[in-house]
Amino acid sequence: MSEQHTPTPWRLGTNNCVVSDTPVHEMSGSEAVEYYGGHLIAESVVGRNARRIVAAVNAVEGIKTEDLEQFVFALDTVKQQRDQLLSTLKRIAAEKPYLMHDDNQREFLCYGVEFNPCKEAREAVESVEGKG
């Protein structure tokens, strides 16, 4: 179990540093509230990265750091599954069916012998569900 991080909200201080209303006793300069615009958490950060740090930390308020770390690993798997399903859906969407007639002259769409969109979709879903 990791130590508890500085409580939120975090915000941008002066010169793109990251600050909080809570003192960070281990951080040299944390008490220079007037200089930094709050209790210093991080400095020497470019503005776009400081904004992202502040937004990310505040967005996950209440979620344990360990849970966030595990989520990152799970997210990779979810992205791979998404990509696999999207690829299959694109193949199905790109397939051009052709018009046929049954014995009663009813029209229906037919796909080539090598391509079965329902089978392709089932296989993709089963793979994501761990059954394929």
Secondary structure, DSSP 8 states (H G I E B T S, - for coil): -------S-EEE-GGG-EEESS--TTSTTTT-HHHHTSEEEE-S--HHHHHHHHHHHHHTTTS-HHHHHHHHHHHHHHHHHHHHHHHHHHHHHH---EEEE-TT--EEEE--TT--HHHHHHHHHHHHTT--
